[in-house]
Amino acid sequence: MHASPRDALGQYRHTDAWGATSGDRIQLVLRMMDGVLDRIALARGHMRRKEVAAKGEAIGRAIRLIDGLRAALDRQQGGELADNLERLYDYMARRLAEANLHNDEGPLDEVARLMDEIHAGWSSLATPGEGPRATDASLLRA
């Protein structure tokens, strides 16, 4: 049984309900992004081996993780940056669906590059010894 984006958000909120700091929420987002990148790498290997069902499952999981990232955004507090991330996450999910449909590695590579860039930005918020700035943590729903 696969976790839905709603389940991922519920887990995220559950973690926060148990007293997680905003830095912990950032770590969770980073782990979800790592999961997207892992699933893209798996999908690429399945695609090359012509393992259609496994490729579709890996891409589906990557899309669900992206949906979870999108659901965790707080557009009210995050403003324009959260809106831009939401649009980017939507674009990435559509590109992954296209990769699956057309058996094309190009969109996988594109989404992996985009996710790497976003991951680098979030990683800079999780610098050891420093808490995230209030405006950065406000991108995520509490």
GROMACS elastic network, one bead per residue, 0.5 to 0.9 nm:
[ bonds ]
;  ai    aj funct       b0    kb
    2    61     6  0.81022   500
    3     6     6  0.78780   500
    3     7     6  0.56183   500
    3     8     6  0.66209   500
    3    61     6  0.86823   500
    3    64     6  0.80351   500
    4     7     6  0.50102   500
    4     8     6  0.63705   500
    4     9     6  0.86455   500
    4    64     6  0.64276   500
    4    65     6  0.84343   500
    4    67     6  0.86610   500
    4    68     6  0.79944   500
    5     9     6  0.61359   500
    5    10     6  0.84350   500
    5    64     6  0.54857   500
    5    65     6  0.65783   500
    5    66     6  0.81303   500
    5    67     6  0.55328   500
    5    69     6  0.82183   500
    5    70     6  0.88694   500
    5    71     6  0.73239   500
    6     9     6  0.50402   500
    6    10     6  0.60089   500
    6    11     6  0.85564   500
    6    67     6  0.85600   500
    6    68     6  0.68830   500
    6    71     6  0.77219   500
    7    11     6  0.60940   500
    7    12     6  0.84498   500
    7    68     6  0.82773   500
    8    11     6  0.50705   500
    8    12     6  0.61217   500
    8    13     6  0.85993   500
    8    64     6  0.86373   500
    8    65     6  0.76485   500
    8    67     6  0.89426   500
    8    68     6  0.57194   500
    8    69     6  0.86277   500
    8    71     6  0.89055   500
    8    72     6  0.89431   500
    9    13     6  0.60436   500
    9    14     6  0.83475   500
    9    68     6  0.58479   500
    9    69     6  0.80813   500
    9    71     6  0.66288   500
    9    72     6  0.62354   500
   10    13     6  0.50304   500
   10    14     6  0.58823   500
   10    15     6  0.84732   500
   11    15     6  0.61045   500
   11    16     6  0.85531   500
   12    15     6  0.52327   500
   12    16     6  0.63727   500
   12    17     6  0.86660   500
   12    25     6  0.74790   500
   12    28     6  0.73963   500
   12    29     6  0.88322   500
   12    72     6  0.78757   500
   12   142     6  0.88427   500
   13    17     6  0.59648   500
   13    18     6  0.86784   500
   13    72     6  0.87477   500
   13   141     6  0.80631   500
   13   142     6  0.67502   500
   14    18     6  0.64534   500
   15    18     6  0.53721   500
   15    19     6  0.71195   500
   15    20     6  0.60339   500
   15    24     6  0.85994   500
   15    25     6  0.81019   500
   16    19     6  0.53763   500
   16    21     6  0.71584   500
   16    22     6  0.83013   500
   16    24     6  0.81636   500
   16    25     6  0.71702   500
   16   142     6  0.66845   500
   17    20     6  0.69955   500
   17   142     6  0.83061   500
   20    23     6  0.77768   500
   20    24     6  0.55855   500
   20    25     6  0.68431   500
   21    24     6  0.51485   500
   21    25     6  0.65792   500
   21    26     6  0.88153   500
   22    26     6  0.63065   500
   22    27     6  0.87151   500
   22   131     6  0.78825   500
   22   132     6  0.71370   500
   22   134     6  0.87137   500
   22   137     6  0.58481   500
   22   138     6  0.86140   500
   22   140     6  0.85043   500
   22   142     6  0.84187   500
   23    26     6  0.50159   500
   23    27     6  0.63146   500
   23    28     6  0.87308   500
   23   125     6  0.79361   500
   23   126     6  0.62550   500
   23   130     6  0.89250   500
   23   131     6  0.62360   500
   23   132     6  0.63148   500
   23   137     6  0.77832   500
   24    28     6  0.62818   500
   24    29     6  0.87247   500
   24   126     6  0.86819   500
   25    28     6  0.50029   500
   25    29     6  0.63014   500
   25    30     6  0.86343   500
   25   137     6  0.81352   500
   25   140     6  0.77395   500
   25   142     6  0.86817   500
   26    29     6  0.50483   500
   26    30     6  0.61919   500
   26    31     6  0.86465   500
   26   122     6  0.70148   500
   26   123     6  0.80986   500
   26   125     6  0.75111   500
   26   126     6  0.66754   500
   26   132     6  0.84729   500
   26   137     6  0.75151   500
   26   140     6  0.83582   500
   27    31     6  0.61969   500
   27    32     6  0.86626   500
   27   122     6  0.86766   500
   27   123     6  0.82782   500
   27   126     6  0.70901   500
   28    31     6  0.50441   500
   28    32     6  0.62527   500
   28    33     6  0.86492   500
   29    32     6  0.50583   500
   29    33     6  0.62222   500
   29    34     6  0.86012   500
   29    69     6  0.68726   500
   29    72     6  0.85779   500
   29   119     6  0.87012   500
   29   122     6  0.80640   500
   30    33     6  0.50165   500
   30    34     6  0.61337   500
   30    35     6  0.85626   500
   30   119     6  0.64101   500
   30   122     6  0.69327   500
   30   123     6  0.71210   500
   31    35     6  0.61575   500
   31    36     6  0.87288   500
   32    36     6  0.63988   500
   32    37     6  0.88205   500
   32    65     6  0.62134   500
   32    66     6  0.78908   500
   32    68     6  0.81300   500
   32    69     6  0.72742   500
   33    36     6  0.50345   500
   33    37     6  0.63890   500
   33    38     6  0.86332   500
   33    62     6  0.89784   500
   33    65     6  0.75715   500
   33    66     6  0.77144   500
   33    69     6  0.80130   500
   33   115     6  0.68539   500
   33   116     6  0.82895   500
   33   118     6  0.85124   500
   33   119     6  0.65633   500
   34    37     6  0.51087   500
   34    38     6  0.61089   500
   34    39     6  0.86127   500
   34   115     6  0.87014   500
   34   116     6  0.88461   500
   34   119     6  0.80772   500
   35    39     6  0.61057   500
   35    40     6  0.85476   500
   35    61     6  0.86507   500
   35    62     6  0.71030   500
   35    65     6  0.72374   500
   36    39     6  0.51926   500
   36    40     6  0.61992   500
   36    41     6  0.87032   500
   36    59     6  0.86829   500
   36    61     6  0.76612   500
   36    63     6  0.76468   500
   36    64     6  0.87891   500
   36    65     6  0.62324   500
   36    66     6  0.70312   500
   36   112     6  0.81191   500
   36   115     6  0.79245   500
   37    40     6  0.51004   500
   37    41     6  0.62773   500
   37    42     6  0.86675   500
   37    62     6  0.76683   500
   37   111     6  0.86098   500
   37   112     6  0.60331   500
   37   115     6  0.72707   500
   37   116     6  0.79841   500
   38    41     6  0.51563   500
   38    42     6  0.62399   500
   38    43     6  0.86224   500
   38    58     6  0.88483   500
   38    62     6  0.82756   500
   39    43     6  0.60043   500
   39    44     6  0.85321   500
   39    57     6  0.89054   500
   39    58     6  0.51516   500
   39    59     6  0.64313   500
   39    60     6  0.87170   500
   39    61     6  0.68178   500
   39    62     6  0.55136   500
   40    44     6  0.61388   500
   40    45     6  0.87179   500
   40    58     6  0.68923   500
   40    59     6  0.64794   500
   40    62     6  0.67189   500
   40    96     6  0.86189   500
   40   108     6  0.62463   500
   40   109     6  0.82552   500
   40   111     6  0.83617   500
   40   112     6  0.70213   500
   41    44     6  0.51265   500
   41    45     6  0.64444   500
   41    46     6  0.87523   500
   41    58     6  0.87287   500
   41   108     6  0.82877   500
   41   112     6  0.85826   500
   42    45     6  0.52248   500
   42    46     6  0.62338   500
   42    47     6  0.85334   500
   42    54     6  0.85859   500
   42    55     6  0.73506   500
   42    58     6  0.63532   500
   42    59     6  0.84536   500
   43    46     6  0.50224   500
   43    47     6  0.59236   500
   43    48     6  0.85567   500
   43    51     6  0.89708   500
   43    54     6  0.73218   500
   43    56     6  0.73497   500
   43    57     6  0.80500   500
   43    58     6  0.52729   500
   43    59     6  0.60255   500
   43   100     6  0.87126   500
   43   105     6  0.89054   500
   43   108     6  0.82260   500
   44    47     6  0.50192   500
   44    48     6  0.62479   500
   44    49     6  0.86939   500
   44    55     6  0.73889   500
   44   104     6  0.89516   500
   44   105     6  0.65221   500
   44   108     6  0.72749   500
   44   109     6  0.88785   500
   45    48     6  0.51736   500
   45    49     6  0.62817   500
   45    50     6  0.85592   500
   45    51     6  0.85137   500
   45    55     6  0.79451   500
   46    49     6  0.50621   500
   46    50     6  0.59635   500
   46    52     6  0.69617   500
   46    53     6  0.85542   500
   46    54     6  0.62411   500
   46    56     6  0.87712   500
   46    58     6  0.85373   500
   47    51     6  0.60152   500
   47    52     6  0.67375   500
   47    54     6  0.85026   500
   47    55     6  0.58419   500
   47    56     6  0.89697   500
   47   100     6  0.86800   500
   47   103     6  0.67065   500
   47   104     6  0.81195   500
   47   105     6  0.77878   500
   48    51     6  0.77098   500
   48   105     6  0.88516   500
   49    52     6  0.85181   500
   50    53     6  0.89612   500
   50    55     6  0.81512   500
   50   103     6  0.89839   500
   51    54     6  0.56176   500
   51    55     6  0.60196   500
   51    56     6  0.86590   500
   52    55     6  0.51171   500
   52    56     6  0.61684   500
   52    57     6  0.86673   500
   52   100     6  0.87084   500
   52   103     6  0.86719   500
   53    56     6  0.51479   500
   53    57     6  0.62246   500
   53    58     6  0.87233   500
   54    57     6  0.50322   500
   54    58     6  0.61738   500
   54    59     6  0.85927   500
   55    58     6  0.52327   500
   55    59     6  0.61906   500
   55    60     6  0.84649   500
   55   100     6  0.73535   500
   55   103     6  0.89824   500
   56    59     6  0.51808   500
   56    60     6  0.59286   500
   56    61     6  0.85752   500
   56    97     6  0.89313   500
   56   100     6  0.61968   500
   56   101     6  0.88040   500
   57    61     6  0.61824   500
   57    62     6  0.86519   500
   58    61     6  0.51932   500
   58    62     6  0.63006   500
   58    63     6  0.87222   500
   59    62     6  0.50111   500
   59    63     6  0.61920   500
   59    64     6  0.86377   500
   59    96     6  0.64946   500
   59    97     6  0.74095   500
   59    99     6  0.84654   500
   59   100     6  0.69069   500
   59   108     6  0.89901   500
   60    63     6  0.50953   500
   60    64     6  0.62259   500
   60    65     6  0.86901   500
   60    96     6  0.83793   500
   60    97     6  0.80490   500
   60   100     6  0.88593   500
   61    64     6  0.50158   500
   61    65     6  0.62043   500
   61    66     6  0.86152   500
   62    65     6  0.51410   500
   62    66     6  0.62556   500
   62    67     6  0.86229   500
   62    93     6  0.80690   500
   62    96     6  0.80881   500
   63    66     6  0.50213   500
   63    67     6  0.61244   500
   63    68     6  0.85954   500
   63    92     6  0.81132   500
   63    93     6  0.53081   500
   63    94     6  0.85025   500
   63    96     6  0.70797   500
   63    97     6  0.80082   500
   64    68     6  0.61876   500
   64    69     6  0.86711   500
   64    93     6  0.84922   500
   65    69     6  0.62890   500
   65    70     6  0.86285   500
   66    70     6  0.61787   500
   66    71     6  0.85638   500
   66    89     6  0.61763   500
   66    90     6  0.80773   500
   66    92     6  0.78694   500
   66    93     6  0.67699   500
   67    71     6  0.60763   500
   67    72     6  0.86098   500
   67    89     6  0.73916   500
   67    90     6  0.79378   500
   67    93     6  0.78001   500
   68    71     6  0.50007   500
   68    72     6  0.61890   500
   68    73     6  0.89342   500
   69    72     6  0.51911   500
   69    73     6  0.67681   500
   69    86     6  0.85419   500
   69    89     6  0.77517   500
   70    73     6  0.55133   500
   70    74     6  0.89157   500
   70    82     6  0.88726   500
   70    85     6  0.75707   500
   70    86     6  0.55569   500
   70    87     6  0.88093   500
   70    89     6  0.63185   500
   70    90     6  0.79403   500
   71    74     6  0.80491   500
   71    86     6  0.85434   500
   71   140     6  0.89618   500
   71   141     6  0.84917   500
   72   139     6  0.81989   500
   72   140     6  0.55111   500
   72   141     6  0.55534   500
   72   142     6  0.85288   500
   73    76     6  0.88834   500
   73    77     6  0.88732   500
   73    78     6  0.74486   500
   73    82     6  0.61956   500
   73    83     6  0.85115   500
   73    85     6  0.82081   500
   73    86     6  0.74756   500
   73   138     6  0.85386   500
   73   139     6  0.54842   500
   73   141     6  0.57732   500
   74    77     6  0.56122   500
   74    78     6  0.56300   500
   74    79     6  0.80176   500
   74    82     6  0.66852   500
   74    83     6  0.88643   500
   74   138     6  0.69114   500
   74   139     6  0.51591   500
   74   140     6  0.50353   500
   74   142     6  0.83079   500
   75    79     6  0.53207   500
   75    80     6  0.76019   500
   75    81     6  0.81600   500
   75    82     6  0.51659   500
   75    83     6  0.60239   500
   75    86     6  0.85031   500
   75   138     6  0.89295   500
   75   139     6  0.69115   500
   75   140     6  0.83541   500
   75   141     6  0.85801   500
   76    79     6  0.56628   500
   76    82     6  0.82811   500
   76   138     6  0.89161   500
   76   139     6  0.84924   500
   77    82     6  0.81718   500
   77   135     6  0.80503   500
   77   138     6  0.55149   500
   77   139     6  0.62218   500
   77   140     6  0.81724   500
   77   141     6  0.84026   500
   78    81     6  0.59636   500
   78    83     6  0.76223   500
   78   135     6  0.72586   500
   78   136     6  0.77509   500
   78   137     6  0.84863   500
   78   138     6  0.55866   500
   78   140     6  0.74917   500
   79    82     6  0.55146   500
   79    83     6  0.63630   500
   79    84     6  0.87957   500
   79   139     6  0.79083   500
   80    84     6  0.60898   500
   80    85     6  0.85808   500
   81    84     6  0.50784   500
   81    85     6  0.62020   500
   81    86     6  0.85843   500
   81   139     6  0.78258   500
   82    85     6  0.50337   500
   82    86     6  0.60938   500
   82    87     6  0.86798   500
   82   139     6  0.59353   500
   82   140     6  0.85675   500
   83    86     6  0.50673   500
   83    87     6  0.63440   500
   83    88     6  0.86533   500
   84    87     6  0.51760   500
   84    88     6  0.61689   500
   84    89     6  0.86073   500
   85    89     6  0.60023   500
   85    90     6  0.84731   500
   85   118     6  0.88698   500
   86    89     6  0.51198   500
   86    90     6  0.61927   500
   86    91     6  0.86374   500
   87    90     6  0.50546   500
   87    91     6  0.61861   500
   87    92     6  0.86290   500
   88    91     6  0.50060   500
   88    92     6  0.61196   500
   88    93     6  0.86429   500
   88   114     6  0.86877   500
   89    92     6  0.50291   500
   89    93     6  0.62112   500
   89    94     6  0.86626   500
   90    93     6  0.52216   500
   90    94     6  0.63162   500
   90    95     6  0.87067   500
   91    94     6  0.51576   500
   91    95     6  0.61849   500
   91    96     6  0.86802   500
   91   111     6  0.88759   500
   92    95     6  0.50762   500
   92    96     6  0.62201   500
   92    97     6  0.86728   500
   92   107     6  0.85314   500
   92   110     6  0.84232   500
   92   111     6  0.56957   500
   92   114     6  0.80867   500
   92   115     6  0.85739   500
   93    96     6  0.51539   500
   93    97     6  0.63053   500
   93    98     6  0.87265   500
   93   111     6  0.84484   500
   94    97     6  0.50663   500
   94    98     6  0.62717   500
   94    99     6  0.86996   500
   95    99     6  0.61994   500
   95   100     6  0.86814   500
   95   107     6  0.55379   500
   95   108     6  0.75365   500
   95   110     6  0.82447   500
   95   111     6  0.71851   500
   96   100     6  0.62866   500
   96   101     6  0.86319   500
   96   107     6  0.62129   500
   96   108     6  0.62405   500
   96   111     6  0.73069   500
   97   100     6  0.51101   500
   97   101     6  0.61489   500
   97   102     6  0.86114   500
   97   107     6  0.88671   500
   98   101     6  0.50025   500
   98   102     6  0.59398   500
   98   103     6  0.79146   500
   98   104     6  0.76870   500
   98   107     6  0.72194   500
   99   102     6  0.53930   500
   99   103     6  0.53563   500
   99   105     6  0.62869   500
   99   106     6  0.72535   500
   99   107     6  0.54562   500
   99   108     6  0.63684   500
  100   103     6  0.51576   500
  100   104     6  0.69541   500
  100   105     6  0.87707   500
  100   108     6  0.89782   500
  101   104     6  0.79166   500
  102   105     6  0.89220   500
  104   107     6  0.66111   500
  104   108     6  0.75241   500
  105   108     6  0.50824   500
  105   109     6  0.62765   500
  105   110     6  0.87116   500
  106   109     6  0.52184   500
  106   110     6  0.62602   500
  106   111     6  0.87561   500
  107   111     6  0.60702   500
  107   112     6  0.84121   500
  108   111     6  0.53148   500
  108   112     6  0.61022   500
  108   113     6  0.86644   500
  109   112     6  0.50961   500
  109   113     6  0.62169   500
  109   114     6  0.86889   500
  110   113     6  0.52333   500
  110   114     6  0.62965   500
  110   115     6  0.86454   500
  111   114     6  0.50231   500
  111   115     6  0.59822   500
  111   116     6  0.84139   500
  112   115     6  0.50977   500
  112   116     6  0.60258   500
  112   117     6  0.86613   500
  113   116     6  0.50676   500
  113   117     6  0.63601   500
  113   118     6  0.88169   500
  114   117     6  0.51777   500
  114   118     6  0.63520   500
  114   119     6  0.85385   500
  115   118     6  0.50700   500
  115   119     6  0.58698   500
  115   120     6  0.84687   500
  116   120     6  0.61301   500
  116   121     6  0.87467   500
  117   120     6  0.51678   500
  117   121     6  0.65103   500
  117   122     6  0.88923   500
  118   121     6  0.51609   500
  118   122     6  0.63575   500
  118   123     6  0.85457   500
  119   122     6  0.51378   500
  119   123     6  0.59065   500
  119   124     6  0.86133   500
  120   124     6  0.63413   500
  121   124     6  0.53425   500
  121   125     6  0.70182   500
  122   125     6  0.52257   500
  122   126     6  0.68544   500
  122   136     6  0.87859   500
  123   126     6  0.51701   500
  123   127     6  0.69213   500
  124   127     6  0.57164   500
  124   132     6  0.88036   500
  125   130     6  0.81674   500
  125   131     6  0.74289   500
  125   132     6  0.51984   500
  125   133     6  0.75812   500
  125   136     6  0.74638   500
  125   137     6  0.85724   500
  126   129     6  0.85729   500
  126   130     6  0.72408   500
  126   131     6  0.69601   500
  126   132     6  0.65111   500
  127   130     6  0.56658   500
  127   131     6  0.74112   500
  127   132     6  0.80668   500
  128   131     6  0.78534   500
  130   133     6  0.88681   500
  131   134     6  0.87638   500
  132   135     6  0.81921   500
  132   136     6  0.63150   500
  132   137     6  0.62322   500
  133   136     6  0.52961   500
  133   137     6  0.64420   500
  133   138     6  0.86780   500
  134   137     6  0.52962   500
  134   138     6  0.61261   500
  135   138     6  0.50701   500
  135   139     6  0.71095   500
  136   139     6  0.58090   500
  136   140     6  0.81961   500
  137   140     6  0.59262   500
  137   141     6  0.86299   500
  138   141     6  0.70700   500
  138   142     6  0.82436   500
